[in-house]
Amino acid sequence: MTVIVVASDAPSLRRDIASVTAGRDTEVREAVSGPAVVQAVLEDPPDLVVVDMQMGNMGGMAVCLELRLEESYRDIPHVPVLMLLDRRPDVFLARRSGAEGWLVKPLDPLRLRRAVQALLRGGTYFDDSYQPVPVLVGTPPPPQQGGQPG
């Protein structure tokens, strides 16, 4: 049985994630605060934690950092974390916290399912939605086509 902890203080977000991830062989546990996530992991480590970046007193980044700290000095297994980001610049924070994956809201079932499956298989998932198009600076302009202007 696969166990996923979904953490958000928004009931609608928890329901949306549970509806995509729940199944015959998957148990979805809900947490409404960061400390509740950490406690759930300490008591019975799940296979995956899906955490909202914006939660009341302890958001996704703090939860992920706390889990990494706990596993460094306690005897708990490593639990992959999928962070739900509100905006593209939050990728920096997700990366710094040690999350194995992130999704930028608004969520859709396909990206969410892909991310969850990738992390459950031991991989990573880095959402490239809303990623800015790179602008190359200092490159010469492309050659002109055609003849001399007349």
C-alpha positions as CSV (number, residue, x, y, z in Angstrom):
1,M,0.0,0.0,0.0
2,T,1.4,3.4,-1.0
3,V,0.8,6.2,1.5
4,I,0.8,9.8,0.5
5,V,0.5,12.7,3.0
6,V,-1.2,15.8,1.4
7,A,-0.6,19.0,3.4
8,S,-2.5,22.2,2.8
9,D,-4.7,24.5,4.9
10,A,-7.0,24.8,1.9
11,P,-9.6,21.9,2.0
12,S,-10.3,22.3,-1.8
13,L,-6.6,21.8,-2.6
14,R,-6.4,18.7,-0.4
15,R,-9.5,17.3,-2.1
16,D,-8.2,18.0,-5.6
17,I,-4.9,16.3,-4.9
18,A,-6.6,13.3,-3.2
19,S,-9.0,12.9,-6.1
20,V,-6.0,12.5,-8.5
21,T,-3.7,10.4,-6.3
22,A,-6.2,8.1,-4.5
23,G,-6.6,4.6,-5.7
24,R,-7.1,1.0,-4.7
25,D,-3.6,0.6,-3.5
26,T,-3.0,4.2,-2.4
27,E,-3.9,5.7,1.0
28,V,-4.1,9.5,1.2
29,R,-3.7,11.1,4.6
30,E,-4.4,14.8,5.0
31,A,-2.6,17.3,7.2
32,V,-3.6,20.9,7.7
33,S,-0.4,22.4,9.1
34,G,3.3,22.0,8.8
35,P,3.8,20.6,12.3
36,A,1.1,18.0,11.6
37,V,3.1,16.8,8.5
38,V,6.3,16.5,10.5
39,Q,4.5,14.6,13.2
40,A,2.8,12.3,10.7
41,V,6.2,11.5,9.1
42,L,7.8,10.8,12.5
43,E,5.0,8.5,13.6
44,D,4.5,6.5,10.4
45,P,6.7,7.6,7.4
46,P,4.7,7.8,4.2
47,D,6.0,7.1,0.7
48,L,5.5,10.7,-0.4
49,V,4.6,14.1,1.1
50,V,2.8,16.6,-1.2
51,V,3.0,20.0,0.5
52,D,1.6,23.4,-0.3
53,M,4.2,26.2,-0.3
54,Q,1.7,28.6,1.5
55,M,0.4,27.2,4.7
56,G,-0.4,29.1,7.9
57,N,2.5,28.9,10.4
58,M,4.8,26.5,8.7
59,G,4.8,26.5,4.9
60,G,6.2,24.0,2.4
61,M,9.8,25.2,2.5
62,A,9.9,25.0,6.3
63,V,8.3,21.5,6.3
64,C,10.8,20.2,3.7
65,L,13.7,21.7,5.6
66,E,12.4,20.2,8.9
67,L,12.0,16.8,7.3
68,R,15.6,16.9,6.0
69,L,16.9,18.0,9.4
70,E,14.9,15.2,11.2
71,E,16.3,12.5,8.8
72,S,19.8,13.8,9.4
73,Y,19.8,13.2,13.1
74,R,17.0,10.8,13.8
75,D,16.5,7.3,12.5
76,I,13.7,8.1,10.0
77,P,13.8,7.2,6.3
78,H,14.1,9.8,3.6
79,V,10.7,10.8,2.4
80,P,10.4,12.5,-1.0
81,V,8.6,15.9,-1.0
82,L,6.6,17.3,-3.9
83,M,6.1,21.1,-3.3
84,L,3.2,23.0,-4.8
85,L,4.4,26.5,-5.7
86,D,2.3,29.6,-6.1
87,R,4.5,31.3,-8.7
88,R,7.6,30.5,-10.8
89,P,10.1,32.5,-8.7
90,D,9.4,30.1,-5.8
91,V,11.4,27.4,-7.6
92,F,14.5,28.8,-6.0
93,L,13.0,28.1,-2.6
94,A,11.9,24.6,-3.5
95,R,15.4,23.9,-4.8
96,R,17.0,25.3,-1.6
97,S,14.8,23.2,0.7
98,G,15.8,19.9,-0.9
99,A,12.4,19.0,-2.5
100,E,12.6,16.2,-5.0
101,G,9.9,17.9,-7.1
102,W,7.7,20.9,-7.6
103,L,4.6,22.0,-9.5
104,V,3.6,25.6,-10.2
105,K,-0.1,26.3,-9.7
106,P,-2.6,26.2,-11.2
107,L,-2.5,22.4,-11.0
108,D,-3.8,20.0,-13.6
109,P,-4.4,16.3,-13.1
110,L,-1.9,15.2,-15.8
111,R,1.1,17.1,-14.4
112,L,0.2,16.2,-10.8
113,R,-0.1,12.5,-11.7
114,R,3.2,12.5,-13.6
115,A,5.0,14.2,-10.7
116,V,3.6,11.9,-8.1
117,Q,4.5,8.8,-10.1
118,A,8.0,10.1,-10.8
119,L,8.7,10.7,-7.1
120,L,7.2,7.4,-6.0
121,R,9.5,5.6,-8.5
122,G,12.5,7.4,-6.8
123,G,13.0,10.1,-9.4
124,T,12.4,13.8,-9.5
125,Y,9.9,16.1,-11.2
126,F,10.7,19.7,-12.0
127,D,7.8,21.5,-13.5
128,D,8.9,23.9,-16.3
129,S,5.5,25.6,-16.6
130,Y,5.7,29.4,-16.8
131,Q,9.4,29.2,-17.3
132,P,10.6,32.3,-19.0
133,V,12.1,32.0,-22.5
134,P,15.9,32.5,-22.3
135,V,17.2,35.7,-23.9
136,L,20.7,35.5,-25.3
137,V,22.6,38.7,-24.6
138,G,25.7,39.7,-26.6
139,T,25.1,37.4,-29.5
140,P,25.5,38.8,-33.0
141,P,22.3,39.4,-35.0
142,P,21.4,36.8,-37.7
143,P,22.8,37.6,-41.2
144,Q,20.6,39.6,-43.5
145,Q,18.8,37.8,-46.2
146,G,18.5,39.2,-49.7
147,G,20.4,41.9,-51.6
148,Q,21.3,45.5,-50.8
149,P,18.5,47.8,-49.7
150,G,17.6,50.0,-52.6
